[in-house]
Amino acid sequence: MRLIAICALLYCLSISAQIGGSNTYQFLELSPSPRHMALGTWVSTLSPNSIHSALANPAMVSDSIQGQVVLNYQPYFAGINRGTAAAVFGLKEGRSILIDTRFIHYGTFDEKNTFGEKIGEFSGNEVALGVAYAHHFPSKNLFVGARLNLISSTLAEYN
């Protein structure tokens, strides 16, 4: 009897109630710049003097890209829009920090009741504010970088 109860419990844990995405914030996996998309999302680290490399790899943030700014807006089909804005600011002693934001707006949808009657509209969007910093160890020719993202997602009145 105990074995049947355990098997029933394990079976119930594996049942999914809805189909759809199993992950959230998938927009962060989209290429951050047109340059990356042109390369087939293959990130070239051969250009250390480009903010585009630093968007994909935080270890590429350096004082050689201070003052660089990138703005990217991409209108998709069905009212979906996405974009990226990033800038590299210099800190003291040759250090730099990259600040960027990525967004995607999924457009406007009809809100309907159980009878299929339109009762309103709603929209959805996701936004990420990121900060990246890198440290260079010249004696070992080693670059170490880290990124912190603050992410917000909204669908209708749900956050």
Secondary structure per residue as TSV (DSSP state, phi and psi in degrees):
chain	resnum	aa	ss	phi	psi
A	1	M	-	360.0	-41.2
A	2	R	H	-65.3	-38.8
A	3	L	H	-63.3	-39.5
A	4	I	H	-65.7	-40.5
A	5	A	H	-65.0	-41.5
A	6	I	H	-66.4	-42.5
A	7	C	H	-63.8	-40.6
A	8	A	H	-64.0	-41.0
A	9	L	H	-64.2	-44.9
A	10	L	H	-64.5	-36.7
A	11	Y	H	-65.8	-40.7
A	12	C	H	-67.1	-31.9
A	13	L	H	-69.5	-23.1
A	14	S	T	-92.6	-3.6
A	15	I	-	-82.4	134.7
A	16	S	-	-104.8	135.9
A	17	A	S	-85.1	-28.7
A	18	Q	S	-135.7	150.8
A	19	I	-	-91.4	160.2
A	20	G	S	139.9	-165.9
A	21	G	-	-65.7	144.4
A	22	S	S	-101.9	-6.5
A	23	N	-	-126.6	153.9
A	24	T	S	-109.0	168.5
A	25	Y	-	58.7	37.7
A	26	Q	G	-65.4	-18.3
A	27	F	G	-65.1	-20.4
A	28	L	G	-70.8	-17.8
A	29	E	G	-85.7	-8.4
A	30	L	S	-71.4	150.1
A	31	S	-	-61.9	134.4
A	32	P	S	-77.7	-12.4
A	33	S	S	-148.3	156.5
A	34	P	H	-61.4	-29.8
A	35	R	H	-62.2	-42.8
A	36	H	H	-66.6	-37.9
A	37	M	H	-67.2	-36.0
A	38	A	H	-66.8	-28.2
A	39	L	T	-88.5	7.0
A	40	G	T	73.3	34.7
A	41	T	T	61.9	13.8
A	42	W	-	-82.6	124.0
A	43	V	-	-92.2	117.5
A	44	S	-	-87.3	120.6
A	45	T	-	-96.3	12.9
A	46	L	S	-78.5	-9.9
A	47	S	-	-115.4	82.6
A	48	P	T	-72.6	-8.3
A	49	N	T	-100.2	28.7
A	50	S	-	-127.6	134.4
A	51	I	H	-66.9	-24.1
A	52	H	H	-63.1	-38.8
A	53	S	H	-66.9	-37.5
A	54	A	H	-70.1	-25.8
A	55	L	H	-66.2	-34.6
A	56	A	H	-90.4	-29.9
A	57	N	-	-133.5	105.1
A	58	P	G	-62.0	-19.1
A	59	A	G	-69.0	-12.8
A	60	M	G	-86.1	-2.1
A	61	V	-	-69.3	123.6
A	62	S	-	-150.9	172.8
A	63	D	G	-71.4	-13.3
A	64	S	G	-73.2	-14.6
A	65	I	G	-111.9	15.5
A	66	Q	T	-58.2	138.6
A	67	G	T	84.9	-6.9
A	68	Q	-	-76.7	141.1
A	69	V	E	-131.7	141.4
A	70	V	E	-132.0	133.8
A	71	L	E	-125.2	131.5
A	72	N	E	-140.4	127.6
A	73	Y	E	-132.6	129.5
A	74	Q	E	-130.3	108.7
A	75	P	E	-80.8	125.9
A	76	Y	-	-99.5	-178.3
A	77	F	G	-74.3	164.3
A	78	A	G	58.5	28.8
A	79	G	G	79.6	12.1
A	80	I	-	-87.4	133.3
A	81	N	E	-131.6	144.0
A	82	R	E	-143.5	159.3
A	83	G	E	-165.2	169.5
A	84	T	E	-141.7	141.2
A	85	A	E	-136.4	133.8
A	86	A	E	-149.1	152.1
A	87	A	E	-150.0	150.0
A	88	V	E	-112.8	125.6
A	89	F	E	-113.5	142.7
A	90	G	E	-85.6	140.4
A	91	L	-	-108.3	179.7
A	92	K	G	-70.4	158.8
A	93	E	G	61.3	37.1
A	94	G	G	72.3	13.7
A	95	R	-	-90.7	154.5
A	96	S	E	-136.5	158.3
A	97	I	E	-135.9	138.6
A	98	L	E	-105.3	129.7
A	99	I	E	-120.4	128.1
A	100	D	E	-142.0	161.3
A	101	T	E	-136.3	141.0
A	102	R	E	-126.9	141.6
A	103	F	E	-142.5	157.3
A	104	I	E	-144.3	132.7
A	105	H	E	-115.8	121.7
A	106	Y	E	-85.4	2.4
A	107	G	E	93.1	-169.1
A	108	T	E	-111.4	136.9
A	109	F	E	-120.0	152.8
A	110	D	E	-80.8	132.6
A	111	E	E	-96.3	126.7
A	112	K	E	-127.8	153.0
A	113	N	-	-85.9	-173.3
A	114	T	T	-68.1	-16.2
A	115	F	T	-93.3	0.3
A	116	G	S	85.0	10.7
A	117	E	-	-86.5	135.1
A	118	K	E	-70.7	126.1
A	119	I	E	-118.7	0.5
A	120	G	E	163.3	-169.0
A	121	E	E	-134.0	155.8
A	122	F	E	-147.2	165.5
A	123	S	E	-137.1	170.3
A	124	G	E	-139.8	145.9
A	125	N	E	-155.1	161.2
A	126	E	E	-136.4	141.1
A	127	V	E	-136.5	140.0
A	128	A	E	-130.0	131.1
A	129	L	E	-109.3	121.3
A	130	G	E	-120.2	151.0
A	131	V	E	-132.6	130.3
A	132	A	E	-127.6	144.1
A	133	Y	E	-143.0	146.3
A	134	A	E	-134.3	153.3
A	135	H	E	-128.1	136.7
A	136	H	E	-109.1	129.8
A	137	F	E	-105.4	94.4
A	138	P	T	-62.8	-32.3
A	139	S	T	-66.9	-26.4
A	140	K	T	-110.7	2.3
A	141	N	T	51.0	48.5
A	142	L	E	-120.6	133.4
A	143	F	E	-116.3	128.9
A	144	V	E	-123.3	128.7
A	145	G	E	-131.9	156.7
A	146	A	E	-142.1	151.7
A	147	R	E	-132.9	140.3
A	148	L	E	-123.3	126.2
A	149	N	E	-116.9	131.5
A	150	L	E	-102.8	122.8
A	151	I	E	-121.0	139.4
A	152	S	E	-130.3	137.6
A	153	S	E	-132.2	134.6
A	154	T	E	-134.2	130.4
A	155	L	E	-134.9	115.1
A	156	A	T	58.7	-123.5
A	157	E	T	-98.9	9.1
A	158	Y	B	-96.5	135.6
A	159	N	-	-116.2	360.0
